Amino acid sequence: MAAASPPPQPPSTSKSSNKRGKRRRPQQDPVLEGIDSLPWKSSLPEAEEGDPFSVFAGVNDFEGGFLSLEEVDELDYGLSIPQPEKKSKSKKQKRDPAADGAGGSVEDKKAVEKKKKKMKKGKQKNGKLTDTNEPERNEAGTVDSDSNGDTKEDSVDETEFYAWNELRLHPMLMKSIHRLGFKEPTRIQKACIPAAAHQGKDVIGAAETGSGKTLAFGLPILQRLLEERDKADKLLDDKGDDANKYAPTGVLRALIITPTRELAVQVTDHIKEAAKGINVRVVAIVGGMSTEKQERLLRGRPEIIVGTPGRLWELMSGGEEHLVELHSLSFFVLDEADRMIENGHFREVQSIIDMLPMSSTSTIDQSQESQSCVTETSLQRKKRQTFVFSATLALSADFRKKLKRGSVNSKQAVSADLNSIETLAERAGMRANVAIVDLTNASVLASNLSESFVEYVNDNQAISIMFDQFLSALEFCFMYFLVNLWQFV
Ligand SMILES: Nc1ncnc2c1ncn2[C@@H]1O[C@H](COP(=O)(O)OP(=O)(O)OP(=O)(O)O)[C@@H](O)[C@H]1O
């Protein structure tokens, strides 16, 4: 018997990294030889002998290694793969310049600038109100907000923004507005912000799509968080650590529900833009994204969450800690409430609302109903504001009366008719002194009609015309009577 030939030895790896990418193939196959002759580059770092990383990366052409089998989501798992220091010039130039950000060559930076300008132009063409400094999205569809956000403030002429003065927004928010280049508040913002931010009222706001509703509720939320921080800072000397309770951190402060994923991401980005430079975390929780990733985001304990009803309810009913600790929730917002109802999200929204801590009288019932929800005092409940925004609105004449009766009573009363914005508002515990701002075409038309009627009645000339017409009619009747007198006789 012939002696068994020794197993083929793997080639040395220390000589050339270029060899790594090549698999050994039968030399006689010309096609494969051609493929092998291509200038393959290794996607993995060169393995050193004795390097424990080699186990994963593979030390040679035969072993492969785990990491060569699949793409590793570096961002998700926090795994950083060391890159070889040397990079060929041609590879650099091929990279997407927009992905490079701050680093990169001068050419790259120029390309980024060009791309940004192009994007801005495209957006402005889309009409409606335009955001002059709209941020770029990251791979998750949200905006990377940096901590300073100071881009344009230095060159801002503040007098151009005087229209915002009457809204008395926090200086940090005014900085954001300067940066965004919004010279004046939109009508819905002008009407809603004073009631929501300074009078602490609930708000029902209705205005057409693209009218600036997001900031109409977004700015009051940020305003309150900033005011609380200022207060806590002032009290720090007197009260020490106790001052922190005026500005609780690490708890959910605002829950915003939107009917679609796209809208949730859009609202998140918009609020993030306004919150740039303010240490407030805003996170989108929507269907279609990995649950693990969202759970990770929630572990960061963001103050503001924008989400779609389905995914939010899935996490809440599963007892997700950050989402069920609602004792410090100060804002509950239903955005595009009309679409929420149309899209058949009613049950989920209703379930979420039922998790919210309610009035002091119902606190016990409520805590029994929703197992994992932390209860609160009536004082805290008073502090929660409810905002309902919509593009259309139809409220019944006795809406305020219904609210006065209270959400606890109405809970049973409305259960039969679930399908209306009113019902959602009532159920969410909206207060009777709610500010109702209806700027929809229907309401504008109605008010215009009544105005013209009032004008007509008050106008002397119009009255005299009516009187003349009345006399002519009387005259006509009299003549008719005379002409036909013989018949009467
Ligand atoms: N005061 C303002 N001045 C100029 N542009 C503004 C102002 N407020 C908001 N915008 C811009 O107007 C656009 C529309 O705003 P927003 O998305 O809030 O409207 P919306 O009423 O919520 O619309 P939708 O019903 O589609 O959600 C956005 O690009 C936003 O950046």
Ligand as a Chemical Component Dictionary entry (heavy atoms), coordinates in Angstrom:
data_LIG
# 
_chem_comp.id                   LIG 
_chem_comp.type                 NON-POLYMER 
_chem_comp.pdbx_formal_charge   0 
_chem_comp.three_letter_code    LIG 
# 
loop_
_chem_comp_atom.comp_id 
_chem_comp_atom.atom_id 
_chem_comp_atom.alt_atom_id 
_chem_comp_atom.type_symbol 
_chem_comp_atom.charge 
_chem_comp_atom.model_Cartn_x 
_chem_comp_atom.model_Cartn_y 
_chem_comp_atom.model_Cartn_z 
_chem_comp_atom.pdbx_ordinal 
LIG N1  N1  N 0 -43.452 78.898 9.980 1  
LIG C1  C1  C 0 -43.070 78.253 8.901 2  
LIG N2  N2  N 0 -42.571 78.938 7.846 3  
LIG C2  C2  C 0 -42.162 78.305 6.729 4  
LIG N3  N3  N 0 -42.224 76.967 6.569 5  
LIG C3  C3  C 0 -42.721 76.234 7.580 6  
LIG C4  C4  C 0 -43.166 76.829 8.793 7  
LIG N4  N4  N 0 -43.588 75.854 9.617 8  
LIG C5  C5  C 0 -43.425 74.688 8.958 9  
LIG N5  N5  N 0 -42.908 74.906 7.740 10 
LIG C6  C6  C 0 -42.590 73.912 6.704 11 
LIG O1  O1  O 0 -43.807 73.590 6.047 12 
LIG C7  C7  C 0 -43.808 72.247 5.606 13 
LIG C8  C8  C 0 -45.100 71.568 6.028 14 
LIG O2  O2  O 0 -45.181 71.562 7.419 15 
LIG P1  P1  P 0 -45.883 70.358 8.195 16 
LIG O3  O3  O 0 -45.365 69.054 7.737 17 
LIG O4  O4  O 0 -45.819 70.682 9.624 18 
LIG O5  O5  O 0 -47.355 70.527 7.671 19 
LIG P2  P2  P 0 -48.601 69.705 8.128 20 
LIG O6  O6  O 0 -49.719 70.659 8.204 21 
LIG O7  O7  O 0 -48.297 68.916 9.334 22 
LIG O8  O8  O 0 -48.745 68.772 6.880 23 
LIG P3  P3  P 0 -49.296 67.294 6.885 24 
LIG O9  O9  O 0 -50.762 67.428 7.054 25 
LIG O10 O10 O 0 -48.873 66.784 5.544 26 
LIG O11 O11 O 0 -48.620 66.592 8.006 27 
LIG C9  C9  C 0 -42.567 71.599 6.196 28 
LIG O12 O12 O 0 -41.616 71.489 5.185 29 
LIG C10 C10 C 0 -42.096 72.601 7.239 30 
LIG O13 O13 O 0 -40.706 72.595 7.354 31 
# 
loop_
_chem_comp_bond.comp_id 
_chem_comp_bond.atom_id_1 
_chem_comp_bond.atom_id_2 
_chem_comp_bond.value_order 
_chem_comp_bond.pdbx_ordinal 
LIG N1  C1  SING 1  
LIG C1  N2  SING 2  
LIG C1  C4  DOUB 3  
LIG N2  C2  DOUB 4  
LIG C2  N3  SING 5  
LIG N3  C3  DOUB 6  
LIG C3  C4  SING 7  
LIG C3  N5  SING 8  
LIG C4  N4  SING 9  
LIG N4  C5  DOUB 10 
LIG C5  N5  SING 11 
LIG N5  C6  SING 12 
LIG C6  O1  SING 13 
LIG C6  C10 SING 14 
LIG O1  C7  SING 15 
LIG C7  C8  SING 16 
LIG C7  C9  SING 17 
LIG C8  O2  SING 18 
LIG O2  P1  SING 19 
LIG P1  O3  DOUB 20 
LIG P1  O4  SING 21 
LIG P1  O5  SING 22 
LIG O5  P2  SING 23 
LIG P2  O6  DOUB 24 
LIG P2  O7  SING 25 
LIG P2  O8  SING 26 
LIG O8  P3  SING 27 
LIG P3  O9  DOUB 28 
LIG P3  O10 SING 29 
LIG P3  O11 SING 30 
LIG C9  O12 SING 31 
LIG C9  C10 SING 32 
LIG C10 O13 SING 33 
# 
